[in-house]
Amino acid sequence: MAGGRKKGGIVLILLAVVLIVILGMVYAYTQIIAPMMNGNTNNGTTDPNQVAPPVVEETINIVIAAQAIPRGTKLTEALLTTIAYPKKEAPEGLFFTDMEQVIGKAALYNIDARVPITSSMIKDVGDREWSASFDIPNNMTAVSIPMNRMNAVSYAIQPGDHIMIVGCMMLVDLDPEFQTALPNDVERKIALSQDATGTTFNIVKGPKGRPETENYLDPAVTPIYVLPHEEAQRPRLVCQNIIQDAVVLGLGDFGTTAAAQPTQDPNAAPAPADEQSGPPPAPVMPDMITIIVNPQDAVLINYAMLANIKLNFALRSPTDPQTITTDAVTLQYLMDQKAIPLPVKLPYGIQPSVKELKFPTEQTLPVTQP
């Protein structure tokens, strides 16, 4: 019995040893051998500072500005460079991949350094640099109009501003056939004769037969031929807003250079110091304004200038996009809208008579001796 128990204990010990060996082999395989086969040599421990290998991403070279490029500059190889850019983030046809596709073109806008070049930033102009036409939107055009201090809002208008244009014209009545101002001239002969009742004026009309006056009878029943006091009719003034919103492209002339300075004789004596330090030259104010309008308004403005219609500019807010609707202003509109009464004829008046409106500063005032 004792021998049997001894043999059973030995078997259990052997089974335990075998089980331990098997478990050790499994642990060694899973924690040491397998990680080594997968490239991990940290003996099963994880290194928190270890960086995962980067994923290789496909890139393309795109053209960018190597430095700040002003508007109108002709692009050269010295102004450009290329950088690698992820291919999946580059839309098809947006960027240039070949620098030769960009060299020789002109910048439409100011381009900052390191900015990728796109087709909307450049224009193929050959050897010509920037011109004002680059700033004109599609389906629009530019037209120039004379300007001065009076109609240019005291020169407050600057390029990029929005303006409204008011046109004023003088209208007269015309003869539909002759297209001349009325009244028509009529050949007349007036014969005088004496009779018992007094002097009679006999009117003889000419071949045109268009008298513009009427016959009246005076208290002595004498025929009188009435002629207009003024030889020509008075034109009637009307003003209206003809351009609601126009963008100012520029003031003055485009592309002009400074006038050549006269050459000085090197042997001439230098001017005195008081003559050299004279007052600075007065600034030259622009006499032309160029605005951006649609083609139909450009034709309208051309007609207005040739028809001698007076144009006046009104400055608008750049943040005001609403359409402006106005009524044409005539003398009747002014009298009705502003409640101006027609002055009655009084048996008295101001002395001296006022026949022209002028403010005191515009009149020639007498000089008072001290």
SULQUI-V791217 format. One record per backbone hydrogen bond with DSSP energy under -0.5 kcal/mol. NH is the residue of the N-H (numbers start at 0). CO is the residue of the C=O. E is the energy in kcal/mol with one decimal. If there is no record, write none. Layout:
NH_CO_E + NH_CO_E
This chain:
4_0_-1.8 + 5_1_-1.7 + 6_2_-1.8 + 7_3_-1.9 + 8_4_-1.9 + 9_5_-1.8 + 10_6_-1.8 + 11_7_-1.8 + 12_8_-2.1 + 13_9_-2.4 + 14_10_-2.5 + 15_11_-2.2 + 16_12_-2.4 + 17_13_-2.7 + 18_14_-2.4 + 19_15_-2.4 + 20_16_-2.6 + 21_17_-2.5 + 22_18_-2.5 + 23_19_-2.5 + 24_20_-2.3 + 25_21_-2.4 + 26_22_-2.4 + 27_23_-2.7 + 28_24_-2.1 + 29_25_-2.4 + 30_26_-2.6 + 31_27_-1.7 + 32_27_-2.2 + 33_28_-2.9 + 35_31_-1.7 + 36_32_-2.0 + 37_33_-1.5 + 38_35_-1.1 + 39_34_-3.1 + 40_38_-0.7 + 44_41_-1.9 + 47_45_-0.7 + 49_46_-1.3 + 55_53_-0.6 + 59_84_-2.8 + 61_59_-0.5 + 61_82_-2.5 + 62_95_-2.5 + 63_80_-3.0 + 64_114_-1.7 + 65_78_-2.5 + 66_78_-0.8 + 68_110_-3.2 + 69_67_-0.5 + 71_106_-3.1 + 72_69_-1.7 + 74_104_-3.3 + 78_75_-1.0 + 79_76_-0.9 + 80_63_-1.9 + 82_61_-1.8 + 84_59_-2.9 + 86_57_-2.2 + 88_85_-0.8 + 89_86_-1.2 + 90_88_-0.7 + 93_90_-1.7 + 94_90_-0.6 + 95_116_-0.9 + 100_97_-1.4 + 101_98_-1.6 + 102_98_-1.9 + 103_74_-2.5 + 104_101_-1.9 + 105_122_-2.4 + 106_72_-1.9 + 107_120_-3.4 + 108_120_-0.7 + 110_68_-2.8 + 111_109_-0.5 + 113_64_-3.1 + 114_111_-1.1 + 116_62_-2.3 + 118_93_-0.6 + 120_117_-1.4 + 121_118_-0.6 + 122_105_-2.0 + 124_122_-1.1 + 127_124_-2.1 + 129_71_-0.9 + 133_130_-1.6 + 134_131_-1.5 + 135_132_-1.3 + 136_134_-0.6 + 139_136_-1.3 + 140_292_-2.9 + 142_290_-2.0 + 144_288_-2.7 + 146_286_-2.0 + 151_147_-1.2 + 153_148_-1.6 + 154_151_-0.8 + 155_151_-0.8 + 155_152_-1.4 + 156_151_-0.9 + 159_247_-2.7 + 160_157_-2.1 + 161_315_-0.6 + 162_245_-2.5 + 163_313_-3.0 + 164_242_-2.4 + 165_311_-3.1 + 166_239_-2.8 + 167_309_-2.2 + 168_237_-2.4 + 170_235_-2.7 + 174_179_-2.9 + 175_173_-0.6 + 178_174_-2.9 + 181_172_-2.0 + 188_203_-1.8 + 190_188_-0.6 + 190_201_-1.8 + 192_199_-1.1 + 194_197_-1.4 + 199_192_-1.8 + 200_222_-0.5 + 201_190_-2.0 + 201_199_-0.7 + 202_200_-0.6 + 203_188_-1.7 + 204_202_-0.5 + 205_186_-1.1 + 208_205_-0.5 + 215_223_-1.9 + 217_221_-1.5 + 220_217_-2.6 + 222_220_-0.5 + 223_215_-2.3 + 225_213_-1.8 + 225_223_-0.7 + 232_181_-0.7 + 235_170_-3.3 + 237_168_-2.0 + 238_328_-2.0 + 239_166_-2.3 + 241_164_-1.9 + 241_239_-0.7 + 242_164_-1.7 + 245_162_-2.0 + 246_291_-1.2 + 247_160_-2.6 + 248_246_-0.5 + 248_289_-2.8 + 249_289_-1.5 + 251_287_-3.0 + 265_263_-0.5 + 267_264_-1.5 + 275_271_-1.7 + 276_272_-1.6 + 277_274_-0.6 + 277_275_-0.8 + 284_282_-0.7 + 288_144_-2.4 + 289_249_-2.6 + 290_142_-2.5 + 290_288_-0.5 + 291_246_-2.9 + 292_140_-2.6 + 292_290_-0.6 + 297_293_-1.8 + 298_294_-1.7 + 299_295_-2.0 + 300_296_-2.6 + 301_297_-2.0 + 302_298_-2.2 + 303_299_-2.4 + 304_300_-2.2 + 305_301_-2.0 + 306_302_-2.3 + 307_304_-1.2 + 308_303_-2.8 + 309_167_-1.9 + 311_165_-2.6 + 312_150_-2.2 + 313_163_-3.2 + 315_161_-3.2 + 319_316_-1.4 + 320_318_-0.8 + 324_322_-0.5 + 328_238_-2.9 + 329_327_-0.6 + 333_329_-2.4 + 334_330_-2.2 + 335_331_-2.4 + 336_332_-2.9 + 337_333_-1.5 + 338_335_-0.8 + 339_334_-1.9 + 340_338_-0.7 + 342_340_-0.6 + 345_343_-0.8 + 354_352_-0.6 + 357_355_-0.6 + 361_358_-1.8 + 362_358_-0.7 + 362_359_-0.9 + 364_362_-1.1 + 367_365_-0.5 + 368_366_-0.6
